[in-house]
Amino acid sequence: MINKTRLFQLLRNPYSSEKSSITTEKNNTVVFVVSINANKLEIKDTISKLFNVKVIKVRTLIIKGKSKKLKNNSINYRSNWKKSYITLSNTNKNISIINSINKSRG
């Protein structure tokens, strides 16, 4: 069982890009930015508890942080972050999840 505080710390925010929009439409998949130390089972439990949907598959990948050069010629590094592709079982639920996320973001 996941602790309630841990439940809300796992999901950072939904990730939106051109590729994530295409996978949402074709493969019934939702993309989230998650905590760097979250594992697939925790992500699956969190999504199923928060949105009341059945999760079929969870795929994760870690995006490496980039280095940025500042105006004073110093180098700043962005931190690594984790992205997860969550495949859902029902398309109607997927659309309602995305709509509820977009409404909450404003």
Buried (B, 14 or more C-beta within 10 A) or exposed (E): EBEEEBBEBBBBEBBBEEEBEEBBEEEBBBBBBBBEEBEBEBBBBBBBEEBEBEBEEBEBEEBEEEEEEEEEEEEEEEEEBBBBBBBBEEEEBBEBBBEEBEEEEE
